[in-house]
């Protein structure tokens, strides 16, 4: 015999029991539970793995290529500078720093509008549209401002917490890959196409880069999946209805809410979360890879005893590839291991140790050239912190997708503010190769970031404890409310008897 559950919701003010209302509530709860069970339990593990592989193979591949050429756009200016552009355009002051600054200004202006637009129309239209527009550095940065927060928002909606860091790393290694490709392309073109059709080799790099980027951008329209609850119609060729069911069930499994359009109220509300500020600030100062961007300027300053340059133009572009390769391997290794062990802090502490060691070497400037080069190369490891921080934020804000999207934009803005303006004072090109405050300033950033990583860890533990206490209190109140309702009903029947 079924037992009728009695609570305060189905007892009328007069004391009568609304059995119909109770039945409706019970049926609704059962139906909802059955739907959730059906979505969760009908997914075969093999079917789920096949779905994740499908996403990895198609979505991550095109995302990787898109970001590779995006970063190639961004980094080719530095390689062109040491490959003849400086002399051709007579850039003998701090113009290289200003090129980067103007790019970053455009990039930062577009970040918040882009995260809001993406939440309304979806990334499948917005991202590839902007990737096709080229002009001066400001417009390139302006149009690329949607890329980072857009792709990371997509990854945070389709993958589970234990999958996110590695996928973000797979996407983000496009950054060192783009830099490596830029260096290799610039070195090859400077050697083989110098003077072809009356153009310098560094100019050909911009032409080739632009053509390839437009091609990739057109493909993106047919590959970016949108969100699980708002699929891009052009992706139905590889994401069938069953795949969308699996994606939604996976989101329910971890308590993730669907991405909703960001409105002024939800946008402003995001800034009331301490997690947004903590993660965004530590993101901006945690990497400290800016010194590595000036490695090729130090290399260019080296001369042989007879006064000739130690390294050729080709080697000036090829030697930094070693650092970018180190960054690539470390991002995959640190992120994959952090996903496997389900923890972020130990890997952030390891990153900080390496980062601080590299900056100390750069401050000391040892006379041994190879030791000094090791300091430059170790600095590239700093890039792993971004993946760990964003994954850490994603798994702790599953129920707040709008906050997470604004966090991605905020962290990127602060990061670009730091990399766009601080180097003007810390690493002016006119002081190369003996910068006065560069590595010292970034060592300070690294120390603050290390403190913040530890603070975030304890802050999240405190937050989890507070939520657990709140749930326990609500459960006690619910139990007490149910007991009062039962006592009231029993008294009602006693009076009737």
Secondary structure, 3 states (H helix, E strand, C coil): CCCCCCCHHHECCCCCECHHHHHHHHHHHHHHHHHHHHHHHCCCHHHHHHHHHHHHHHHHHHHHHHHHHHHHHHHHHHHHHHHHHHHHCCCCCCHHHHHHHHHHHHHHHHHHHHHHHHHHHCHHHHHHHHCCCCCCHHHHHHHHCCHHHHHHHHHHHHCCHHHHHHHHHHHHCHHHHHHHHHHHHHHHHHHHCCCHHHCCHHHHHHHHHHHHHHHHHHHHCCCCCEECCEECHHHCCCCCHHHHHHHHHHHHHCCCCCCCCCCHHHHHHHCCCHHHHHHHHHHHHHCCCHHHHHHHHHHHHCECCCCCECCCHHHHHHCHHHHHHHHHHHHHHHHHHHHHHCCCHHHHHHHHHHHHHHHHHHHHCCCCHHHHHHHHHHHHHHHHHHHHHHHHHHHHCCCCHHHHHHHHHHHHHHHHHHHHHHHHHHCCHHHCCCCCCHHHHHHHHHHHHHHHHHHHHHHHHHHHHHHHHHHHHHHHHHHHHHHHHHHHHHHHHHHHC
